[in-house]
């Protein structure tokens, strides 16, 4: 069984409440349940984490770097400015896929830039929950 970390960044704990016209109506618990179900269908065990604190996310990546085979991460607003998170992703050495529920390239100008993308094998956005499913698929087919 493959093991994948699924990390949700700031404000994703408000899914289902915050801007449902942009992010949809699924709660974070609903989303994690669907990701877990999808993962099991692919023989993948997912370990989930959400935090509104950059350092907590970095600590989680460090602590779980030897457990996981890959990382699916929705960095939220950290996407656009967190060089510390970027360095942590690069530092743990896991293949990573950056995902977003909305299409960040069709939103405000500041959202179009990702400092995380260069240390990931791919960025997926605008597919809602399917962005996470696609991230899992990419990790399963990834060969260094």
C-alpha positions in Angstrom: 0.0 0.0 0.0 1.3 3.5 -0.9 1.2 6.2 1.7 0.4 9.8 0.8 0.2 12.9 3.0 -2.7 15.2 2.2 -2.2 18.7 3.6 -4.7 21.5 3.6 -3.4 25.0 4.4 -5.0 28.1 5.9 -8.7 28.7 5.9 -9.5 25.3 4.4 -11.1 24.4 7.7 -13.9 26.7 6.6 -14.8 24.7 3.5 -18.5 24.6 3.0 -19.0 28.0 4.7 -16.4 30.2 3.1 -17.2 31.5 -0.4 -19.1 28.4 -1.5 -19.5 29.9 -5.0 -15.7 29.6 -5.3 -14.8 26.6 -3.2 -18.0 24.5 -3.2 -20.2 23.2 -0.4 -18.2 20.2 0.8 -16.8 20.6 4.3 -13.2 19.7 5.0 -14.4 16.5 6.8 -16.5 15.6 3.7 -13.6 16.3 1.4 -11.2 14.2 3.5 -13.8 11.3 3.6 -14.0 11.4 -0.2 -10.2 11.6 -0.7 -9.8 8.7 1.8 -12.4 6.6 -0.1 -10.7 7.4 -3.5 -7.3 6.6 -2.0 -8.5 3.2 -0.7 -9.8 2.4 -4.2 -6.2 2.9 -5.4 -4.6 1.0 -2.5 -3.4 4.3 -1.0 -3.4 5.2 2.7 -3.8 8.9 3.3 -2.7 10.8 6.3 -4.5 14.2 6.6 -3.5 17.5 8.1 -4.9 21.0 8.1 -3.5 24.1 9.8 -3.8 27.8 9.6 -0.2 28.0 10.8 2.7 27.8 8.4 5.1 26.4 11.0 2.7 23.6 12.0 2.4 22.5 8.4 6.2 22.5 8.1 6.6 20.5 11.3 4.0 18.0 10.0 6.0 17.5 6.8 9.2 17.1 8.7 7.7 14.6 11.1 6.0 12.5 8.4 8.7 12.6 5.7 9.8 8.9 6.3 6.2 7.6 6.5 5.0 8.9 3.1 5.7 8.1 -0.5 4.3 11.4 -1.7 2.5 14.6 -0.8 -0.7 16.2 -2.1 -0.8 19.8 -0.8 -3.3 22.6 -1.0 -1.3 25.4 0.5 -4.1 27.9 0.4 -2.8 31.5 0.6 0.7 30.2 1.5 0.9 29.3 -2.2 1.7 32.9 -3.1 4.4 33.8 -0.6 5.6 31.0 1.7 9.2 30.4 0.8 9.5 28.6 4.2 6.9 26.0 3.0 8.5 25.8 -0.4 11.8 25.0 1.2 10.2 22.4 3.5 8.6 20.6 0.5 12.0 20.6 -1.3 13.8 19.6 1.9 11.7 16.5 2.8 12.4 15.1 -0.7 8.9 13.7 -1.3 7.3 14.0 -4.8 4.6 16.6 -4.3 1.6 17.8 -6.2 0.1 21.2 -5.5 -3.6 21.3 -5.7 -6.4 23.9 -5.6 -10.1 23.6 -5.6 -10.6 26.7 -7.7 -8.6 27.8 -10.8 -6.1 30.2 -9.3 -5.1 31.3 -12.9 -8.6 32.8 -13.4 -8.8 34.7 -10.1 -7.1 37.8 -8.7 -3.7 38.7 -10.0 -1.9 37.8 -6.8 -3.3 34.2 -6.9 -1.8 33.5 -10.2 1.7 33.2 -8.8 2.8 30.1 -6.9 6.1 29.9 -5.1 5.3 26.3 -4.3 4.8 25.0 -7.9 8.6 24.9 -8.8 9.2 22.3 -6.1 6.3 20.1 -7.1 6.0 17.7 -10.0 2.7 19.2 -11.0 0.1 21.8 -10.1 -3.6 20.9 -10.5 -6.3 23.5 -10.0 -9.9 24.3 -10.9 -11.3 20.7 -10.6 -12.8 20.9 -7.1 -12.3 17.7 -5.1 -11.1 16.0 -8.3 -7.9 18.1 -8.1 -7.0 15.9 -5.1 -7.9 12.7 -6.9 -5.8 13.8 -9.9 -2.9 14.6 -7.5 -3.1 11.0 -6.1 -3.1 9.6 -9.7 0.0 11.7 -10.6 1.9 10.5 -7.5 1.0 6.8 -8.3 2.3 7.1 -11.8 5.4 9.2 -10.9 8.8 7.7 -11.5 11.9 9.6 -10.5 
